[in-house]
Amino acid sequence: MNLKLFFAAMLALTVNVALAQSNLIDEHYKAINAHDVKTIASEYAVDAQIFSPNWEGAKNGAEGATEVYSRYFKSTPNLVYTITNTINVGNTVVIEYTFSGTLSNPEAGTPDYMKGKKYTTQGCAVFVLKDNKIVKETDYFDQVAFLRQVGFFDQNH
């Protein structure tokens, strides 16, 4: 095979993989903004791991995604994510985003003063993809900004 054709084929393959990954992640955030838990859960591999600073350990697979997003959508019925930057590298996609909403139905154990508070927070998610499924997701967000906006620092602790 001639070297130009080889590099052209490799470039085309790389572009196709990046587009497939981008499409999966685009669909993932569309499903999140539609609060479509069934679609969100279907995007994860059976043995996927999901990590976030707002719970202990990993959530796993479609079950874990269903649990997490059901909780989020119940506590913040108007939750919306806005992607601000996307980086594709190999089988990894990094998404920078903002998420916002009103904490309308806080979970059990959440202080009453947080109910009804609006928030907008920056976050970042690192996705590892395989066979057009999410196999690992690690989320990071500005917890201090979130707590400030829901009144945590206004309380006498």
C-alpha positions in Angstrom: 0.0 0.0 0.0 1.3 3.4 -0.8 2.2 5.6 2.1 -0.3 8.4 1.2 -3.2 5.9 1.0 -2.2 4.4 4.3 -2.1 7.7 6.1 -5.4 8.8 4.4 -7.0 5.6 5.5 -5.7 6.0 9.1 -7.0 9.6 9.1 -10.4 8.6 7.9 -10.6 5.8 10.5 -9.6 8.3 13.3 -12.2 10.8 12.1 -14.9 8.2 12.0 -14.1 6.9 15.5 -14.0 10.5 16.8 -17.4 11.2 15.1 -19.0 8.1 16.6 -17.7 9.0 20.1 -18.9 12.6 19.6 -22.3 11.3 18.5 -22.6 9.0 21.6 -21.7 11.9 23.9 -24.0 14.3 22.1 -26.9 11.9 22.4 -26.0 11.3 26.1 -26.4 15.0 26.9 -29.5 15.3 24.8 -31.0 12.4 26.9 -29.9 14.1 30.1 -31.5 17.4 29.1 -34.7 15.4 28.1 -34.5 13.6 31.5 -34.7 10.4 29.5 -33.3 7.9 32.1 -34.0 4.8 29.9 -31.8 6.2 27.0 -29.1 7.4 29.4 -28.9 3.9 31.0 -28.7 2.2 27.6 -25.5 4.2 26.8 -23.5 2.4 29.5 -21.7 -0.9 29.2 -22.9 -3.6 31.6 -19.8 -3.3 33.7 -19.4 0.5 33.4 -18.2 2.5 36.4 -19.5 6.0 37.1 -17.7 8.2 39.7 -18.7 11.5 41.2 -17.6 13.5 44.2 -21.2 13.6 45.5 -21.4 9.9 46.4 -19.2 7.1 47.9 -17.5 4.7 45.4 -18.6 3.8 42.0 -22.1 3.3 40.5 -22.1 0.5 38.1 -23.7 0.0 34.6 -27.2 0.8 33.6 -28.5 0.2 37.1 -26.1 2.8 38.6 -26.9 5.3 35.9 -30.6 4.8 36.4 -30.2 5.4 40.2 -28.1 8.5 39.8 -30.0 10.3 37.1 -33.4 9.4 38.6 -32.3 11.1 41.8 -30.9 14.1 40.0 -34.1 14.6 38.0 -36.3 14.2 41.0 -34.4 16.6 43.2 -33.9 19.2 40.4 -36.8 18.8 37.9 -35.5 21.6 35.7 -31.9 20.4 35.6 -30.1 21.3 32.4 -26.6 20.8 31.2 -24.8 23.0 28.7 -21.6 21.7 27.1 -18.9 24.4 26.8 -16.0 22.3 25.5 -15.3 18.9 24.1 -12.0 17.1 23.7 -11.6 13.8 21.9 -8.5 11.8 22.5 -8.4 8.1 21.5 -11.2 6.4 23.3 -11.6 9.2 25.8 -13.9 12.2 25.6 -13.6 15.1 28.0 -16.6 17.3 28.4 -16.6 20.7 30.2 -20.1 21.9 31.0 -22.3 23.9 33.3 -25.3 22.5 35.0 -28.1 24.4 36.5 -31.5 24.1 38.1 -33.6 24.6 41.2 -33.3 22.2 44.1 -37.0 21.7 44.3 -37.3 18.3 45.9 -34.2 17.7 48.0 -33.4 14.2 49.0 -33.9 12.9 52.5 -31.3 14.3 54.8 -30.9 17.5 52.8 -31.3 20.6 55.0 -34.6 22.5 54.5 -32.8 25.8 53.8 -31.6 24.3 50.5 -35.1 23.7 49.1 -36.0 26.1 46.3 -32.4 27.4 45.8 -31.2 27.9 42.2 -27.7 27.0 41.2 -25.4 27.1 38.2 -22.1 25.2 38.5 -19.2 24.3 36.3 -18.3 20.7 35.8 -16.1 18.3 33.8 -16.8 14.7 32.8 -14.2 12.2 31.5 -15.7 9.4 29.5 -13.9 6.3 28.4 -15.7 4.6 25.5 -15.6 1.1 24.0 -17.8 -0.5 21.3 -20.0 2.7 21.3 -20.8 2.4 25.0 -19.6 4.3 28.1 -17.3 2.0 30.1 -16.2 4.7 32.6 -17.3 8.1 33.5 -15.7 10.3 36.1 -17.4 13.6 36.9 -15.9 16.6 38.7 -17.7 19.8 39.7 -17.2 22.8 41.9 -18.8 21.6 45.1 -18.0 24.8 47.0 -19.8 26.9 44.4 -22.8 24.6 44.6 -22.9 24.8 48.4 -22.5 28.5 48.3 -25.5 28.9 46.0 -27.8 26.6 48.0 -27.1 28.5 51.2 -24.8 26.2 53.0 -22.3 28.9 54.1 -25.1 31.2 55.2 -25.9 28.8 58.1 -24.5 28.8 61.6 -23.0 25.3 61.8 
